[in-house]
């Protein structure tokens, strides 16, 4: 790209072996002067190999492709050529403190690049090294010690000062904050921020520390097995990830404000010698198509196309939308002529593998919304599309029945007492005509019961619903929904009738099934504490209207709508934030307020 300080074109780093290990696999990337870019990825994604390739420090590997520094091709440099560039033009902050020489004082090691690469005198170099170490938080006494006399955090600070001492054009930092305490991490952030403000160096931060990247980076790139999965402005990528891998990676990180239960990405990363012919993430992806198995996906504009610089390596344009509801309205009329607006102008989106919590008081319209979203109730106005098909069309609704399932609020009412447990779970397979033989359907029934941790022997299959406890019956209802392997599961108050122990077990089970099967879920409840533990995003209903939408953390810390504050107070938020100003905890069924427009909904 014209004007780039550093540009990589089709960079490959291959470690020879049986089989070869492709640590960096066809990477295209550019870095502008004065810019800070964060490269995030799991362990083994090729970050350290990339860092060393940029400085010609991989004699044991085969490095192919093009590395351009201000238009100069570095690919064919010999060791003499690389030495002329290291530290002066490109410097590396190593991940491991073993890079320090144990028999030289720290200040001498920081001063050494000044003498070798810039020709500085010893006295001047030592003076400048002490100033650099002091700026990053190491006092003169610590600076004059040997590496073995310092703590691990102090040694990492010394490595960072060494990398930055020559003020290189490109500063590459490999896991600069790993193993540091919060106070030391803060000093590192301040030090790097001062370098960025000066605008003299472009900085590449490689690692998995999302917090430091969010503080410093202008752009973020996501690496998966040496392949670029997503790149874009830092705030856009970190707040609204579009690639399925990015979404899983960022969703698995804990923060101080983390509320929901953390889960890793489903499946396992490929072994070092494994190299998929198609998309590297395809074996773990929940939205993979057959074409994902053929050829590496190029970087395309992310969907929805709101930020021009957003690019994802996905044939589907990133995380796809499963369900879209727009302007849903439903009114009930009693025999006496009384009208109740159960759902009023509600719009809602659900994307691949997302868990959306819907919370509200009794009578807020939650169960009606569940029926509308699954096509079991026709709206008076508005539309619902699932996987791009309008559910108001009978053919689209029939096609969606297997992929879109509802677990009703009351399993005692929803499940027939005349059928055995085996017949209850098997019935959706019979209705949908799935599987050709009775034996195959029986096998699917047993597999569904195993998945929800219920017995699958003949004795249990022959029992009736009235012979089971509430917790067991709720699991049977869940198995009935799962037997069709749906893509979206809507659950209406799934734990409301259970004791706390059974609630915890079922919630853990739901989250594990959601991750393992790659389902999206809409989880409906009046209990905001339960919703916050499971959901990626929460919407609040009040008198049939969607009045607030945010992440669980945002709702807990900064609730904005009175209805949300009442629900949080009922869930015990005031005990966590005793100084918080709450609205009066009266009934949510107060006087009607003007209908909010989509722009007025608190998000």
N, C-alpha and C positions, 0 to 999 in steps of 0.2 A: 504494500500500500504506500502511495506517495506520501512523503512527509513523516513516515514512521522512523523512530529512532532505532528500534529493534524489530525485525520481522522474521518469522519462521514460516517456511513453505514446505509442507510435506515432510516434516521432521520425523525420522524413525530412529529409535535406539533399540538395538537388538543384542541380547546377550547370547552368544553361541552356546549350544548345548543340544541335548536330545530329550525333548524338542527345544528349539530356540525359544527364548523368552522375549516377547515384544513389549518392552517397558513403556516406550513412547511410540504411538502407532499412527503416523500420518498426521501430525499436529500442524495446523495453520494458526498463526497468532501474530499480532502486532502490538507494539508498545510505543506510545508517544512520549516525547520529552516532558518531564514534569508530572507524569501520570503515575498513579499507584494502582496496580492491578492485583487482585487476590485470586489465586488458583487454589480451589478447594477440592478435596476428594478423599475417599477412604484410604486407609493404609494399603499400599500396593498399587495405587493408581498412577504411579510414574513420576511423582513430584520431584523426588530427590534425583532420579536419573535425568530429568529435564534440567534441573539446576546445574548438575555437573556437565551436561552436554553443552550448556551455554558458555562454559569456560574451558572446554576442551580437556576435561578431567576424567575421561572414560577410556583409557587405553585398552581395557579388557572388553569393550563393547564395540559393535559396529554402528556408526552414526551416519545415516544417510539423510538426504534432503538439503535444504538451504537455510543458513543462518546469515542474515544481513544486518550489519551494524552501520547505520546511516548510509545504506546502499552498498557497503563493502561486503563481499561474500567471504565469510570466515570458514566455509566448509573445508577448504583445502589447506588450511594452515598447518604447518608443522609445529613442534614444541617451541621452537624459537619464536615463531610468529604469535603463538598463544601467550608466551611470557610477556611479550611487549604490550598485550592488551589487558592481562589480568591485573586487578586492583586499580590500575589507572583508568581503564575504560569500562570494564565489567568486573564486579567483585561479588563474592559469595559469602554470606553468613552461614556457616555450616550448622547442621542440626546437632551434631554430637560434640561435646566439649573435649573429646579425645583429639580433636584437631589442634589443640594447644600443645606446645612443646613443654613437657614436664620439667625440664632443666633450665628453662629461661624464665625470668621474671615476667609478669604479665605486661608491665609497661614497656619492656624491651620488645615483646612480641607485637604490641600495637604499633610501636615506632618503626619496626623493621620495614614494612611496606613503603614508608616515606623515604627511607634511605635507599632502598633498592630501586623503586620505581619512579620516584620523583627527584632523587639525587639530593635529598635534604641532609644537612649535617646532623651528627648524633645529638648534640645539645638541643638544637631546634626541634628535632624529631621527638625527643623525650618530652620536651615542654608541651608540644602539641598533643602528644599521646596522653599525658596526664590531664590536659584540659578536656580531651574527648572522653576519657574515662570518668572524669568528674561530672561531665554533662549527662552521662547516662546513669550516674548514681554510685560510682566506685570512688571512694576517697583516696588520697595519695598513699595512705598506709596500706590499703588493700592492693593498690596498683603495684606496689613494690614487692608484693609477695609472689611466690610460685603458684602455679595453678592448683597443685595438690593442697595448698593451704587455704583455698577459697571454697565456699559452698558451691553447689551445682548451679544455683541461680547466678551467683557472681561470675562464674566461668562463662555462662551464656552471655552475660553483659559484656564481658571482655571480647568474646567472639564477634558480637555485633559492632563494638567499637573498632575492632580490627578491620571489619569489612567496609566500614564507612569512612575510615581515616583518610583515604586518598580522594574522597569526594568523587567517586566514579560516575560516569554517565548512567550506568545501569547497576542498580544494587539488587541482588537476588538474595532473598532471605528464606532459608529452609527451616520451617517450624520455629520461628524466632521466639515464641512464648511458651513452648512445651515445657512443662514441669516447673513453671514459675509461680510464685505466690501472687495473689491479686495486687499487692502493693508494687511488687517488682514489675508485673505486667503493665501496670499503669505508667511506670517510669519509661518502659520500652515504647509504649504508645506515644507518650509525650515527646520522646526523643525522635521517633520516626515522623511524627507530625511536624516537628520543627524542620526536618529535612525536606518534607513535602512543601511546606510554606516557602522555603527558599527557592524551590522550583529548579534546582540544579541537577538533581538526579531523578531518573525514573526508577520506580521501586516495584519489584515483583515479590509478593508474599505468598509462599507456598505452605500449605498446611491444612489443618482441620479446625483451627480456632476461628469460628465464625464471628465472634465478638470483635476481635482486633481488626478483622477484615471489614466489618461493618463500620467501624470507627474511621478507618483510614482509606479504604479503596474507592477509587472512582468507578472502576468496573470490576466485575467478578466473572471468572471463568470456572466451569465445573469440569473436572477430569474424571473419567471412568476408564480404568485400564489403559491409560495412555492416549485416550481419545477424548476430544472435546465434545461434551454433551450439551453445554449451554453457555452462553456468554451475553453480557449486557450490563447496563448501568447497575451499580451495586445495590441501590435501594430497591430497584425493580426485581432483580433476581432473588434477593434475600427475603423480601416481603411477599413476593408473589411468584414463586418458582413455577416454571412452565414445563420443564422436562420431568418425566416420571421419576428418574433417578434423583434429580435435584430435590424434588418434593419429598422423597423418602429420606434423603440425606439430612436435609434441614429439619425435617419433622422428628428425627431421632435425637436431636441435640438437647440436652438439659440446659435451662437457664435458671436464674434466681426466681423468676416469676413463672416457671413451668408449673402448670396445674394438671394437665392431662397425663395419663399413663404413657410412658415412652415405649416405643416398639421399634426394632430395627427394620431394615429392608428385608422383604421376604427372599427366600432362597439363599444361596451362598455365592460369594464372588468367585469368578473363574480361577482355577489354579494357575500358577505362573506360566506353565507351558501351553495353556489352552488359549486358542484364538478363534473366536466365532467368525464364520464367513460373512455374516450380516451385521446387524446392529449388536455391539458388544453387550448391551443391557437386555437384549431380547429374552434370554432365558429367565430373567427375573421380572420382566415387565408384565403388568396386568392388562395392558391394552395392545399387546403385540398382534400383528397381522401376518399372514403368510409372507408378504413382501419384505417384512422385517428380517427374514432369514437370508435374504439375498442382497449382497452389496452393502457397503457402509453408507448410512444416510448422510447426505450433505447438510450443512448448516442452512436452515431455512428460517424465514420470518416466523416468529412465534405467534400462535393463536391465543387470544384475539389480538389483532394487529394494531396495538395502541402505541407502542414504543418502537421507533424505527430501528434502533440499534440492538433490539432483542433478537437473538438467533438461537435456535435449538437444533440438535442433530436428531431429528425425528421425522419419519415419513408422514406422520399425522399432524405435524405442526406443534407438537407438545401434548400436554395433558388435555384430553378431550372432554367435552361437555356431555354428560349422560342425560340429565333431565333439565328442562327449562320450563318454568311456570310463569305466566305473565297475566297480571290483572285478574286473578281468580276471585270470583264473588259467588257466594251461595247463601240464599235466604230460605229459612224454614217458616212455614205458616201453620198456625194451629187451627183447630176447628172453630175456635172463637174469633178468628180473624187476626190474632196477634202475630206480628212479624218479628222474626229474630234474624239479624244479619250475622250469621255464624262466621263467615269468611268474607273479608271486605278488601278488595283490591290488593291481594297478596301476590308478590312476585318472588321467585326463588330459583336459584340455580344449584345444581349438584354436579361436580366433576368427578372424573375417574378416581376411584379409591378414596374418596373424601368421606369423612364422617361429619354430617351436619346435625347439630342439636337444635330441636325446636322446643322451646320452653314457654310456659304461660300458666296462669292460674286456671282452676276449674271453670269451664265455660268460655275459655279464650278462643276456641275454635280449632284446637289441635287435632282432635279425632276427625273432624270434618275435612280438615286440610289433608290428612293422611288418605282419606277415601278419594279426594279429588286428585291427589298426586298419582295414585295407582289406578285411576280410571274406573273405580268402583262406584263413583258418584259423578254425575254430569254437572259441570258448573253452570250457573246462570249467565256468567260472562267470563271471558278470559280463555286461555288455552294452556295445554300441557303437551310438551313434546318430549319423547323419550328416544334417545339415539337417533334424533333427527326426524322422527315420525310423529305426526299429530295424533294424539290418542282419541280425538273426537271421531276419527275414521275407524269403522269396525275392523277393517283388515289390519290396521296398525295396532289396535288394541289387542286383537288376537295374537299377533306376532310378539307383543310385549309381555304377554301373560307369563311366559317361562322366564323372562329376563328381569321382570319387575314383580316383586313379591311383598305382601303385607303380612305382618304378624299382629294379630288383633290384641286389644287390651286385655280381654278376659278369655283365657283359654277354656274355662269351663263352659262358656257360652259359644265359643267359636268351633270347638271340636265335637263331633257327633258322639253321643254316648252309646249309640247302637253299633258302632264299628270297633273292631279291635285296634290296638295300637299299630299293628302292622298295616291294617287297611287304611287307617287315618293317614299314615305317612306315605303309603303307596298311592293314594287317590289322585294326587296331582300328576303322577306319571301315567296313570290310566287315562285321565281326562285329556292330557296333552298328547297321548299316543307315543310317548317316548319309549324307546327300547322295544325290541321285537318279541322277546320271550318273557314268560313269567319269572324264570330263573334270574334273568338279567335285572328285572325290576326288583326282585327280592334282594338281590345283592346290593342294589343302590339304596334300598330302604335300610339295610343293616349298616351300610357305610355312613348314611346320614345320622343314624342313631349313635354310632361310634363317634362321629364328629362332635356331637353335643354331649358326649360322655354319659350316655345311657346304655343299659344292657341291650344286646342285639340277639340274644338267644331266642329260641322258639317260645319259651315260657313267657318272656316279656312281650314278645310280639302278639301273643294271644290274649293279653290282659285288656281290660276296658278302662276308659278314661276315669271313671269314678273310683277306681282302685289305686290311683296315683295321688301323690301329694301335689300341692300347688307348684312347687319348684320343678318337680318331674314333669308335670303337665305343660308347663311353660317351655321346657326343653323339647317336648314332643311337638309343640306348635312350631318351634324354631326348626326342628328337623324336617317337618312337613314343608316349610318354606325353602329350606336349603336343598331338598332332594332334587329340585330342578336346576340347581347351580345358578342362581340369579346373579345378575350384574349389579342390581340395586335392591337393597332390602330396607323396607320402611317398617319400623317397629313402634307400635303405639303403647306407651307405658309398659315396657316389657318386664320391669321389676317392681311395679307398684304393689303387687299382691304377695311379694316375697319378704321373708324376714331378712335382717341385715346380712347374715352369713350367706344365704342363698343369693341375695342381691350381688354381693361381691363376687361370688363364684360365676354367676351368669354374665356379669359385666366383663370379667377377665376372659371368659369364654368367647363372648361376642367380639372383643377386640382381637383376640388371637385368630378367630375365624376370618375376621375382616382382613387382617394382614396376610394370612396364609392363602386365602382364596382370591384376594384382590378385589373384594366387593366394595362398593360404596354403600353407605348407610345414612338413612334419615332416622334419628333417634328422638322420639317424642316423649316428653315427661313434664310434670309440674315441679320436679325436684331439680333445681338448678345445680346443686352440689353434684348430683349424679351426672348431669349433662357435661359439666366442666371437666370431669375426670376422663371422658371418652372422646369428646368432640374436637375436631379441628376448627370448626366455626360454629357460632351459636346465633340463632335468631330468636327474638322475643316477640310473642304474640300477646296482644291485649285487646279485648273486645273485637276479635276477628281481624285486627290489623297488625301488620308487621311494623313494630315501633323501634326496634334496635337490632343491629347486626354487627358482630365483631368477633374477634378471637376470644377464647375463654379468658385468657389473661387480661385482655383489655376490658372485658366486662367486669371482672373481679376488681381490678385496680381502679378503673375510671368509668363506672356506670353512668350513663347520661340520661336515660329516660326514667321517670318515676316508677313505672311498672317494673323495670329491671331492679331498681333499688329496693322495692318492696320484696321481690323474690329473693334477692341477696340477703336482706335482713332476716327473712324467714329461714334462710339456710345457715345463718350464723356468721355472716360477714362482719358484723359489728364487733364480734369478739376478736377478729383478726386485725381490723382497722378501727380501734376504739375512738379515734379522733375524727373518723369520717363523718361527714354531714349527710344524714339520710333523710329521705322524705318520710312523712308519717306513715306508719305501717298499718294503714287501714285496708279496706277492701279494694281490690283492683276494679271492681265493677262499679265505678263511680260514674259521674255524669259524662255523657258522650262528648268527645272533642272533635273538631273538624278533621275530616279524612286527610291523612298526610299524603302528599304527592311523593313519587319516587325520590325526588330530590330532598324531601323533608325527612325521610326515614333516617334515623341516627345510625351512621355506619362509621 
